[in-house]
Amino acid sequence: MVAPDPFLPQPYRVERRRRELVGAVTLELAPLVGARPDFAPGQFNMLYVFGVGEVAISLSGDAERGTTFVHTVRNVGAVSGALTRLEVGASVGVRGPFGRGWPLTGAEGADLLLVAGGLGLAPLRPALYAILARRERYGRVLIMVGSRSPEDILYRRELEHWRRRPDLEVLLTVDHADADWHGHVGVVPALIPHAGLDPARTLALVCGPEVMMRFAANALLAAGIGPGRIHLSMERNMKCAVGQCGHCQFGPFFVCKDGPVLGLDRIGGILAVPEI
């Protein structure tokens, strides 16, 4: 079978659409021709809205189940806004999957800490699905999720389901609480010093706004976790998705090709510079 041209969007159809938050929806995209390609947790697709443009969106579904690509999209620009307005049956172009994902194979036997800020839970969700499918291969599994407010918590129903599992720890925190909120209040990196992590066993997967990831990385380092055990999903303005155009260059790395998941041991010095 000939591999599809990485520069040519393939035709897909919106199979399902679910509103998640104000301005954020989850789309399930089914191929019009052939089968959905396999993907690894942490990879992304380029989604093309005809007549509008193309944007990189992380995959947020189960890599081992289903026949569709699942993407959770927030309206933050022309293309992402157009995606959030697509209805069931609409056509969309898809290129991908692209990039390097979460290092789950090398994580077997380790304790796993997943740290998500805002919509950063979406790229981490496929990793969690994969971890739970082989739960016996890992040690302690802890998820920390931070949101601006209780109304902004992504996948709220699924998080509640995960909280009921005895083999999974879920910590939620919000920046601004209302009278009905009885959980943690504050930014998600503030949870890290109190989590009782074993530095020698813990592997951290982090995704969210870059400033949040910078503070989370610093908190993890302060907890004794080495930079080689901290992995972050970086976001840049990706165009070609194959490391040729240079739009997503991050120091010596191309986020689309070398990432989006990169180890702190590789990018720590660059991440510390807010302007890059």
C-alpha positions in Angstrom: 0.0 0.0 0.0 1.4 3.4 -1.0 1.6 5.9 1.9 -0.5 9.0 1.4 1.2 12.3 0.4 2.0 14.0 3.7 1.2 17.4 2.0 -2.2 16.3 0.6 -5.2 16.5 3.0 -7.3 13.3 3.0 -11.1 13.7 3.0 -12.9 13.0 6.3 -16.4 13.5 7.5 -17.6 14.7 10.9 -19.1 11.6 12.4 -20.0 13.0 15.9 -19.8 16.4 17.5 -19.9 17.0 21.3 -19.8 20.4 23.1 -17.3 20.2 25.9 -17.0 23.8 27.2 -17.9 27.3 26.0 -16.0 27.6 22.7 -14.7 24.0 22.8 -16.0 20.9 21.1 -14.9 17.3 20.4 -15.1 16.1 16.9 -14.9 12.5 15.7 -13.7 12.3 12.1 -14.2 9.3 9.9 -12.2 8.8 6.7 -14.3 8.8 3.4 -11.8 6.5 1.8 -10.0 3.5 3.5 -9.3 3.1 7.1 -8.1 5.5 9.8 -4.3 5.4 10.1 -2.8 4.2 13.4 -1.5 6.9 15.7 0.5 7.0 19.0 -0.6 9.0 22.1 0.8 12.5 21.9 0.8 12.8 18.1 -1.2 15.4 16.2 -3.0 15.9 12.9 -3.3 18.9 10.6 -7.0 19.7 10.1 -8.0 21.6 7.0 -11.3 23.6 6.8 -12.0 24.1 3.2 -11.9 27.8 2.3 -10.5 28.8 5.7 -7.2 27.1 6.3 -5.3 24.5 8.3 -4.3 24.1 11.9 -2.4 21.5 14.0 -4.7 19.8 16.6 -3.6 17.1 19.0 -5.3 13.7 18.9 -7.4 13.2 22.0 -9.0 9.8 21.5 -8.1 6.2 22.2 -5.3 5.0 19.9 -6.3 1.4 20.1 -10.1 1.6 19.8 -12.5 3.0 17.2 -12.3 3.9 13.6 -12.2 7.6 13.8 -9.8 10.4 14.7 -10.9 12.3 17.9 -9.9 15.9 18.3 -10.9 18.4 21.0 -10.8 21.9 19.6 -11.1 25.3 21.3 -12.0 28.4 19.3 -8.9 30.6 19.5 -8.6 31.7 15.8 -10.0 31.6 12.3 -9.4 27.9 11.6 -10.0 26.5 15.1 -13.2 28.6 15.3 -14.4 27.2 12.0 -13.7 23.7 13.2 -15.8 24.3 16.4 -18.7 25.4 14.2 -18.7 22.2 11.9 -21.8 20.1 12.2 -22.2 16.3 11.7 -21.8 15.4 8.1 -19.4 18.3 7.3 -16.3 17.6 5.3 -12.8 18.3 6.6 -9.3 17.6 5.3 -6.8 15.6 7.4 -3.1 15.3 7.2 -1.3 13.0 9.6 -0.7 11.7 12.2 2.6 13.5 12.8 5.2 13.9 15.5 6.7 12.0 18.4 4.4 11.0 21.2 4.6 10.2 24.9 7.3 7.7 25.9 5.0 5.1 27.3 6.9 1.9 26.4 10.0 3.1 28.3 7.7 4.1 31.2 6.7 0.5 32.1 7.5 -0.2 35.8 7.6 3.5 36.7 5.2 5.7 38.6 3.5 8.0 36.2 2.4 11.6 36.9 0.3 13.4 34.3 0.0 17.1 34.7 -2.5 19.0 32.6 -3.4 22.7 32.4 -6.6 23.7 30.7 -7.1 22.1 27.3 -3.7 20.3 27.9 -5.7 17.3 29.2 -6.8 16.6 25.6 -3.3 15.5 24.3 -2.7 13.5 27.6 -6.0 11.6 27.4 -4.7 9.1 24.8 -1.8 8.4 27.0 -4.0 7.7 30.0 -6.2 5.4 27.9 -3.1 3.4 27.0 -1.9 3.4 30.6 -5.2 2.1 31.9 -5.4 -0.6 29.2 -2.2 -2.0 30.7 -2.5 -0.8 34.2 -0.6 -3.7 35.7 2.6 -2.6 33.9 2.9 0.7 35.8 3.3 1.7 39.4 1.4 4.6 41.0 -0.6 6.7 38.5 -1.5 10.2 39.4 -3.3 12.9 37.3 -3.2 16.6 38.2 -5.6 18.8 36.3 -5.8 22.6 36.6 -8.5 24.9 35.2 -9.4 28.5 35.4 -12.8 27.7 37.1 -15.0 24.7 37.8 -16.9 25.5 34.6 -13.7 25.2 32.6 -12.8 21.6 33.6 -12.4 19.5 30.5 -13.9 16.0 30.3 -15.6 16.5 33.7 -17.7 13.4 33.6 -14.7 11.2 32.6 -12.6 12.7 35.4 -15.3 11.8 37.9 -15.3 8.2 36.5 -11.5 8.0 36.8 -11.7 9.4 40.4 -13.7 6.3 41.4 -11.0 3.9 40.3 -8.9 2.6 43.3 -5.8 2.3 41.1 -5.8 5.9 39.9 -5.3 9.2 41.8 -7.0 12.3 40.4 -6.3 15.8 41.8 -8.3 18.8 40.5 -7.6 22.5 41.1 -9.0 25.7 39.9 -7.7 29.2 39.8 -11.0 30.8 40.8 -13.6 28.9 42.8 -17.3 29.5 43.3 -19.4 28.7 46.4 -20.1 25.1 45.2 -16.4 24.2 44.7 -14.9 22.2 47.6 -11.6 21.1 46.0 -8.2 22.7 45.7 -7.8 26.3 44.7 -4.6 27.5 43.0 -2.4 26.7 40.0 -1.7 23.1 39.2 2.1 23.2 39.8 1.4 24.0 43.4 0.1 20.5 43.9 3.4 18.9 43.0 5.3 19.5 46.2 2.5 17.8 48.3 2.1 14.7 46.1 4.6 12.5 47.9 6.4 11.6 44.6 9.2 9.1 44.5 11.9 10.9 42.4 13.7 7.7 41.4 10.5 6.1 40.1 8.4 9.0 38.8 8.1 9.8 35.1 6.2 13.1 34.4 4.1 13.9 31.4 3.1 17.6 31.2 0.9 19.5 28.8 -0.7 22.9 29.0 0.1 26.6 28.5 3.8 27.1 28.3 4.0 29.3 31.4 2.3 26.5 33.3 4.7 23.9 32.0 7.7 26.0 32.9 6.5 26.3 36.5 5.5 22.6 36.6 9.0 21.6 35.3 10.6 23.7 38.0 8.4 22.1 40.7 9.2 18.7 39.4 13.0 19.4 39.5 12.6 20.8 43.0 10.9 17.5 44.0 14.1 15.7 42.9 12.8 14.3 39.5 15.6 14.4 36.9 15.1 16.4 33.6 15.3 13.1 31.6 12.2 11.9 33.4 10.1 15.0 32.6 8.4 15.2 29.2 6.4 18.1 27.8 4.1 18.5 24.8 5.1 21.8 23.1 2.9 23.9 21.0 4.1 26.1 18.1 2.7 27.5 14.9 3.0 24.4 12.7 2.5 24.6 8.9 4.2 21.8 7.0 4.2 19.3 9.9 7.3 17.6 8.5 10.1 19.9 9.6 10.7 21.7 6.3 9.1 25.2 6.6 10.7 26.2 9.9 7.6 27.9 11.4 7.7 25.7 14.5 11.4 25.9 15.2 12.2 25.9 18.9 15.9 26.4 19.3 17.6 23.6 17.4 14.3 21.5 17.3 11.3 21.4 15.0 8.3 20.8 17.2 6.4 19.1 14.4 9.1 16.5 13.8 11.3 16.3 16.9 8.2 16.7 19.1 5.6 17.7 20.0 6.7 15.7 23.1 10.2 16.6 24.1 12.2 15.8 27.2 13.2 18.5 29.6 16.8 17.3 29.4 16.7 18.4 25.7 14.8 21.7 26.0 15.3 22.9 29.6 17.7 25.7 28.7 15.4 27.0 25.9 12.2 26.6 27.9 13.6 28.9 30.6 13.7 31.8 28.0 10.1 33.1 27.8 10.7 34.9 24.5 11.6 31.8 22.5 
